[in-house]
Amino acid sequence: MLACALQGTHSRILTIYFFPFYPMIVQSHVKETLSKMGLRCGGDFCDALAKSCEDIVKKAAWRCKENKRQTVYGCDC
């Protein structure tokens, strides 16, 4: 497991665990969606998209923890 530490607003450290082998996105679905729009997928696009998704998940998890909840909701994004 890869541990990512996020600094909370109250000077405490929140630790969120991610599995580096678990894909955040499905590349074939991304490429298929772009293909239907008449576009092609660059080599680095899926990696950048996965990084953006990971950042959104980290932010939502941080907000959930700050609100003393264990369930992440859409409003946390």
N, CA, C and O atoms as CSV, one atom per row, in Angstrom:
chain,resi,resn,atom,element,x,y,z
A,1,MET,N,N,0.828,-1.186,0.000
A,1,MET,CA,C,0.000,0.000,0.000
A,1,MET,C,C,0.869,1.244,0.000
A,1,MET,O,O,1.938,1.283,0.608
A,2,LEU,N,N,0.392,2.232,-0.681
A,2,LEU,CA,C,1.076,3.513,-0.730
A,2,LEU,C,C,0.309,4.486,0.151
A,2,LEU,O,O,-0.886,4.696,-0.056
A,3,ALA,N,N,0.968,5.070,1.114
A,3,ALA,CA,C,0.295,6.002,2.023
A,3,ALA,C,C,0.521,7.424,1.544
A,3,ALA,O,O,1.644,7.808,1.217
A,4,CYS,N,N,-0.536,8.192,1.505
A,4,CYS,CA,C,-0.463,9.602,1.126
A,4,CYS,C,C,-0.931,10.422,2.315
A,4,CYS,O,O,-2.036,10.210,2.814
A,5,ALA,N,N,-0.118,11.343,2.770
A,5,ALA,CA,C,-0.480,12.172,3.924
A,5,ALA,C,C,-0.991,13.521,3.443
A,5,ALA,O,O,-0.389,14.153,2.576
A,6,LEU,N,N,-2.086,13.946,4.004
A,6,LEU,CA,C,-2.673,15.238,3.685
A,6,LEU,C,C,-2.708,16.076,4.954
A,6,LEU,O,O,-3.069,15.569,6.016
A,7,GLN,N,N,-2.347,17.329,4.865
A,7,GLN,CA,C,-2.348,18.221,6.030
A,7,GLN,C,C,-3.754,18.762,6.221
A,7,GLN,O,O,-4.331,19.330,5.294
A,8,GLY,N,N,-4.302,18.595,7.394
A,8,GLY,CA,C,-5.625,19.104,7.719
A,8,GLY,C,C,-5.557,20.577,8.080
A,8,GLY,O,O,-4.472,21.118,8.293
A,9,THR,N,N,-6.705,21.223,8.148
A,9,THR,CA,C,-6.734,22.644,8.472
A,9,THR,C,C,-6.420,22.890,9.941
A,9,THR,O,O,-6.099,24.013,10.329
A,10,HIS,N,N,-6.508,21.869,10.740
A,10,HIS,CA,C,-6.261,22.029,12.171
A,10,HIS,C,C,-4.909,21.434,12.564
A,10,HIS,O,O,-4.750,20.932,13.676
A,11,SER,N,N,-3.945,21.489,11.659
A,11,SER,CA,C,-2.565,21.037,11.885
A,11,SER,C,C,-2.467,19.583,12.321
A,11,SER,O,O,-1.606,19.232,13.128
A,12,ARG,N,N,-3.320,18.761,11.808
A,12,ARG,CA,C,-3.164,17.331,12.059
A,12,ARG,C,C,-2.981,16.635,10.717
A,12,ARG,O,O,-3.396,17.152,9.680
A,13,ILE,N,N,-2.372,15.489,10.743
A,13,ILE,CA,C,-2.080,14.761,9.518
A,13,ILE,C,C,-3.131,13.668,9.337
A,13,ILE,O,O,-3.381,12.873,10.243
A,14,LEU,N,N,-3.734,13.644,8.163
A,14,LEU,CA,C,-4.692,12.598,7.809
A,14,LEU,C,C,-3.993,11.663,6.835
A,14,LEU,O,O,-3.363,12.126,5.884
A,15,THR,N,N,-4.088,10.383,7.048
A,15,THR,CA,C,-3.449,9.420,6.170
A,15,THR,C,C,-4.518,8.671,5.384
A,15,THR,O,O,-5.467,8.129,5.950
A,16,ILE,N,N,-4.339,8.656,4.079
A,16,ILE,CA,C,-5.277,7.981,3.187
A,16,ILE,C,C,-4.471,6.943,2.412
A,16,ILE,O,O,-3.393,7.251,1.905
A,17,TYR,N,N,-4.974,5.740,2.318
A,17,TYR,CA,C,-4.253,4.665,1.645
A,17,TYR,C,C,-4.841,4.415,0.268
A,17,TYR,O,O,-6.058,4.330,0.101
A,18,PHE,N,N,-3.959,4.298,-0.713
A,18,PHE,CA,C,-4.354,3.970,-2.070
A,18,PHE,C,C,-3.573,2.743,-2.519
A,18,PHE,O,O,-2.421,2.556,-2.126
A,19,PHE,N,N,-4.185,1.924,-3.326
A,19,PHE,CA,C,-3.524,0.770,-3.894
A,19,PHE,C,C,-3.001,1.178,-5.264
A,19,PHE,O,O,-3.798,1.438,-6.166
A,20,PRO,N,N,-1.678,1.242,-5.447
A,20,PRO,CA,C,-1.133,1.736,-6.710
A,20,PRO,C,C,-1.467,0.848,-7.908
A,20,PRO,O,O,-1.384,1.304,-9.049
A,21,PHE,N,N,-1.842,-0.410,-7.670
A,21,PHE,CA,C,-2.145,-1.303,-8.782
A,21,PHE,C,C,-3.615,-1.243,-9.182
A,21,PHE,O,O,-4.003,-1.869,-10.169
A,22,TYR,N,N,-4.431,-0.515,-8.453
A,22,TYR,CA,C,-5.855,-0.429,-8.765
A,22,TYR,C,C,-6.096,0.773,-9.675
A,22,TYR,O,O,-5.854,1.909,-9.266
A,23,PRO,N,N,-6.568,0.544,-10.903
A,23,PRO,CA,C,-6.733,1.662,-11.833
A,23,PRO,C,C,-7.899,2.572,-11.448
A,23,PRO,O,O,-8.977,2.093,-11.098
A,24,MET,N,N,-7.678,3.879,-11.512
A,24,MET,CA,C,-8.729,4.848,-11.225
A,24,MET,C,C,-9.670,4.998,-12.415
A,24,MET,O,O,-10.844,5.324,-12.244
A,25,ILE,N,N,-9.158,4.761,-13.616
A,25,ILE,CA,C,-9.977,4.880,-14.823
A,25,ILE,C,C,-9.778,3.635,-15.678
A,25,ILE,O,O,-8.814,2.892,-15.493
A,26,VAL,N,N,-10.681,3.417,-16.599
A,26,VAL,CA,C,-10.554,2.309,-17.550
A,26,VAL,C,C,-10.195,2.928,-18.894
A,26,VAL,O,O,-11.024,3.578,-19.531
A,27,GLN,N,N,-8.947,2.719,-19.320
A,27,GLN,CA,C,-8.447,3.359,-20.525
A,27,GLN,C,C,-9.279,3.036,-21.760
A,27,GLN,O,O,-9.509,3.904,-22.602
A,28,SER,N,N,-9.726,1.795,-21.866
A,28,SER,CA,C,-10.494,1.418,-23.061
A,28,SER,C,C,-11.803,2.192,-23.138
A,28,SER,O,O,-12.257,2.528,-24.232
A,29,HIS,N,N,-12.414,2.479,-21.993
A,29,HIS,CA,C,-13.659,3.253,-21.992
A,29,HIS,C,C,-13.400,4.710,-22.360
A,29,HIS,O,O,-14.191,5.326,-23.075
A,30,VAL,N,N,-12.298,5.255,-21.873
A,30,VAL,CA,C,-11.931,6.633,-22.210
A,30,VAL,C,C,-11.676,6.744,-23.709
A,30,VAL,O,O,-12.179,7.655,-24.368
A,31,LYS,N,N,-10.892,5.811,-24.242
A,31,LYS,CA,C,-10.575,5.833,-25.673
A,31,LYS,C,C,-11.822,5.637,-26.519
A,31,LYS,O,O,-11.965,6.272,-27.564
A,32,GLU,N,N,-12.728,4.767,-26.083
A,32,GLU,CA,C,-13.973,4.530,-26.810
A,32,GLU,C,C,-14.833,5.794,-26.826
A,32,GLU,O,O,-15.408,6.138,-27.859
A,33,THR,N,N,-14.923,6.482,-25.699
A,33,THR,CA,C,-15.706,7.713,-25.611
A,33,THR,C,C,-15.143,8.782,-26.540
A,33,THR,O,O,-15.888,9.454,-27.252
A,34,LEU,N,N,-13.809,8.932,-26.524
A,34,LEU,CA,C,-13.185,9.909,-27.410
A,34,LEU,C,C,-13.361,9.533,-28.874
A,34,LEU,O,O,-13.556,10.396,-29.730
A,35,SER,N,N,-13.290,8.240,-29.150
A,35,SER,CA,C,-13.465,7.756,-30.521
A,35,SER,C,C,-14.854,8.082,-31.054
A,35,SER,O,O,-15.009,8.452,-32.218
A,36,LYS,N,N,-15.872,7.942,-30.190
A,36,LYS,CA,C,-17.242,8.269,-30.602
A,36,LYS,C,C,-17.390,9.757,-30.917
A,36,LYS,O,O,-18.285,10.150,-31.665
A,37,MET,N,N,-16.517,10.577,-30.350
A,37,MET,CA,C,-16.540,12.016,-30.605
A,37,MET,C,C,-15.648,12.394,-31.785
A,37,MET,O,O,-15.514,13.569,-32.125
A,38,GLY,N,N,-15.043,11.382,-32.403
A,38,GLY,CA,C,-14.172,11.624,-33.546
A,38,GLY,C,C,-12.778,12.081,-33.147
A,38,GLY,O,O,-12.088,12.721,-33.940
A,39,LEU,N,N,-12.355,11.760,-31.927
A,39,LEU,CA,C,-11.055,12.185,-31.413
A,39,LEU,C,C,-10.186,10.985,-31.090
A,39,LEU,O,O,-10.673,9.865,-30.932
A,40,ARG,N,N,-8.892,11.240,-30.996
A,40,ARG,CA,C,-7.944,10.202,-30.599
A,40,ARG,C,C,-7.376,10.543,-29.228
A,40,ARG,O,O,-7.425,11.691,-28.784
A,41,CYS,N,N,-6.841,9.531,-28.571
A,41,CYS,CA,C,-6.313,9.683,-27.210
A,41,CYS,C,C,-4.792,9.710,-27.253
A,41,CYS,O,O,-4.161,8.763,-27.722
A,42,GLY,N,N,-4.204,10.801,-26.762
A,42,GLY,CA,C,-2.752,10.901,-26.682
A,42,GLY,C,C,-2.198,9.961,-25.628
A,42,GLY,O,O,-2.918,9.540,-24.722
A,43,GLY,N,N,-0.937,9.637,-25.744
A,43,GLY,CA,C,-0.304,8.684,-24.842
A,43,GLY,C,C,-0.326,9.096,-23.384
A,43,GLY,O,O,-0.384,8.240,-22.501
A,44,ASP,N,N,-0.282,10.389,-23.116
A,44,ASP,CA,C,-0.224,10.843,-21.733
A,44,ASP,C,C,-1.587,11.260,-21.173
A,44,ASP,O,O,-1.690,11.588,-19.992
A,45,PHE,N,N,-2.634,11.251,-22.007
A,45,PHE,CA,C,-3.940,11.729,-21.562
A,45,PHE,C,C,-4.529,10.869,-20.445
A,45,PHE,O,O,-5.002,11.400,-19.440
A,46,CYS,N,N,-4.503,9.565,-20.609
A,46,CYS,CA,C,-5.101,8.676,-19.606
A,46,CYS,C,C,-4.351,8.757,-18.274
A,46,CYS,O,O,-4.967,8.671,-17.212
A,47,ASP,N,N,-3.027,8.923,-18.326
A,47,ASP,CA,C,-2.256,9.073,-17.090
A,47,ASP,C,C,-2.628,10.371,-16.373
A,47,ASP,O,O,-2.781,10.393,-15.151
A,48,ALA,N,N,-2.771,11.448,-17.141
A,48,ALA,CA,C,-3.149,12.738,-16.551
A,48,ALA,C,C,-4.566,12.676,-15.990
A,48,ALA,O,O,-4.836,13.235,-14.928
A,49,LEU,N,N,-5.466,12.003,-16.692
A,49,LEU,CA,C,-6.842,11.853,-16.226
A,49,LEU,C,C,-6.893,11.031,-14.937
A,49,LEU,O,O,-7.640,11.366,-14.017
A,50,ALA,N,N,-6.107,9.967,-14.868
A,50,ALA,CA,C,-6.055,9.132,-13.660
A,50,ALA,C,C,-5.514,9.939,-12.485
A,50,ALA,O,O,-6.004,9.796,-11.365
A,51,LYS,N,N,-4.512,10.783,-12.722
A,51,LYS,CA,C,-3.955,11.629,-11.673
A,51,LYS,C,C,-5.001,12.624,-11.174
A,51,LYS,O,O,-5.112,12.863,-9.971
A,52,SER,N,N,-5.770,13.203,-12.103
A,52,SER,CA,C,-6.831,14.137,-11.722
A,52,SER,C,C,-7.890,13.439,-10.875
A,52,SER,O,O,-8.364,13.992,-9.883
A,53,CYS,N,N,-8.257,12.227,-11.271
A,53,CYS,CA,C,-9.239,11.452,-10.501
A,53,CYS,C,C,-8.712,11.156,-9.101
A,53,CYS,O,O,-9.447,11.263,-8.120
A,54,GLU,N,N,-7.449,10.787,-9.014
A,54,GLU,CA,C,-6.851,10.496,-7.713
A,54,GLU,C,C,-6.862,11.741,-6.824
A,54,GLU,O,O,-7.139,11.650,-5.628
A,55,ASP,N,N,-6.563,12.897,-7.406
A,55,ASP,CA,C,-6.580,14.148,-6.635
A,55,ASP,C,C,-7.980,14.463,-6.125
A,55,ASP,O,O,-8.137,14.927,-4.995
A,56,ILE,N,N,-8.993,14.216,-6.943
A,56,ILE,CA,C,-10.379,14.465,-6.537
A,56,ILE,C,C,-10.767,13.540,-5.386
A,56,ILE,O,O,-11.416,13.969,-4.431
A,57,VAL,N,N,-10.368,12.274,-5.477
A,57,VAL,CA,C,-10.675,11.310,-4.417
A,57,VAL,C,C,-9.981,11.699,-3.118
A,57,VAL,O,O,-10.579,11.610,-2.046
A,58,LYS,N,N,-8.720,12.133,-3.204
A,58,LYS,CA,C,-7.990,12.552,-2.003
A,58,LYS,C,C,-8.657,13.755,-1.353
A,58,LYS,O,O,-8.806,13.808,-0.132
A,59,LYS,N,N,-9.059,14.721,-2.174
A,59,LYS,CA,C,-9.703,15.932,-1.651
A,59,LYS,C,C,-11.029,15.577,-0.973
A,59,LYS,O,O,-11.330,16.082,0.108
A,60,ALA,N,N,-11.814,14.713,-1.605
A,60,ALA,CA,C,-13.103,14.312,-1.036
A,60,ALA,C,C,-12.909,13.542,0.272
A,60,ALA,O,O,-13.660,13.740,1.227
A,61,ALA,N,N,-11.904,12.668,0.314
A,61,ALA,CA,C,-11.635,11.902,1.534
A,61,ALA,C,C,-11.189,12.831,2.659
A,61,ALA,O,O,-11.598,12.659,3.807
A,62,TRP,N,N,-10.355,13.812,2.334
A,62,TRP,CA,C,-9.903,14.779,3.335
A,62,TRP,C,C,-11.092,15.551,3.913
A,62,TRP,O,O,-11.200,15.718,5.128
A,63,ARG,N,N,-11.988,16.024,3.026
A,63,ARG,CA,C,-13.152,16.793,3.474
A,63,ARG,C,C,-14.069,15.936,4.351
A,63,ARG,O,O,-14.611,16.411,5.350
A,64,CYS,N,N,-14.233,14.678,3.966
A,64,CYS,CA,C,-15.059,13.748,4.737
A,64,CYS,C,C,-14.485,13.574,6.148
A,64,CYS,O,O,-15.221,13.628,7.132
A,65,LYS,N,N,-13.177,13.366,6.238
A,65,LYS,CA,C,-12.527,13.194,7.538
A,65,LYS,C,C,-12.627,14.469,8.381
A,65,LYS,O,O,-12.844,14.400,9.591
A,66,GLU,N,N,-12.470,15.622,7.744
A,66,GLU,CA,C,-12.556,16.895,8.464
A,66,GLU,C,C,-13.947,17.109,9.053
A,66,GLU,O,O,-14.095,17.746,10.096
A,67,ASN,N,N,-14.965,16.573,8.381
A,67,ASN,CA,C,-16.335,16.682,8.867
A,67,ASN,C,C,-16.719,15.520,9.776
A,67,ASN,O,O,-17.894,15.321,10.088
A,68,LYS,N,N,-15.712,14.756,10.196
A,68,LYS,CA,C,-15.886,13.631,11.128
A,68,LYS,C,C,-16.923,12.618,10.638
A,68,LYS,O,O,-17.776,12.152,11.394
A,69,ARG,N,N,-16.817,12.296,9.346
A,69,ARG,CA,C,-17.679,11.279,8.752
A,69,ARG,C,C,-16.822,10.149,8.218
A,69,ARG,O,O,-15.610,10.290,8.051
A,70,GLN,N,N,-17.470,9.027,7.955
A,70,GLN,CA,C,-16.777,7.900,7.336
A,70,GLN,C,C,-17.356,7.569,5.972
A,70,GLN,O,O,-16.944,6.599,5.335
A,71,THR,N,N,-18.307,8.370,5.524
A,71,THR,CA,C,-18.915,8.165,4.215
A,71,THR,C,C,-18.645,9.391,3.357
A,71,THR,O,O,-18.939,10.518,3.753
A,72,VAL,N,N,-18.081,9.158,2.176
A,72,VAL,CA,C,-17.790,10.238,1.248
A,72,VAL,C,C,-19.009,10.457,0.358
A,72,VAL,O,O,-19.542,9.510,-0.220
A,73,TYR,N,N,-19.447,11.711,0.251
A,73,TYR,CA,C,-20.604,12.065,-0.556
A,73,TYR,C,C,-20.177,12.913,-1.746
A,73,TYR,O,O,-19.043,13.386,-1.810
A,74,GLY,N,N,-21.096,13.100,-2.685
A,74,GLY,CA,C,-20.830,13.910,-3.869
A,74,GLY,C,C,-20.476,15.349,-3.531
A,74,GLY,O,O,-19.716,15.985,-4.261
A,75,CYS,N,N,-21.003,15.860,-2.458
A,75,CYS,CA,C,-20.705,17.243,-2.057
A,75,CYS,C,C,-19.278,17.394,-1.572
A,75,CYS,O,O,-18.815,18.523,-1.408
A,76,ASP,N,N,-18.559,16.304,-1.336
A,76,ASP,CA,C,-17.174,16.357,-0.884
A,76,ASP,C,C,-16.194,16.626,-2.025
A,76,ASP,O,O,-15.036,16.969,-1.786
A,77,CYS,N,N,-16.656,16.471,-3.255
A,77,CYS,CA,C,-15.777,16.656,-4.415
A,77,CYS,C,C,-15.454,18.092,-4.690
A,77,CYS,O,O,-14.725,18.391,-5.636
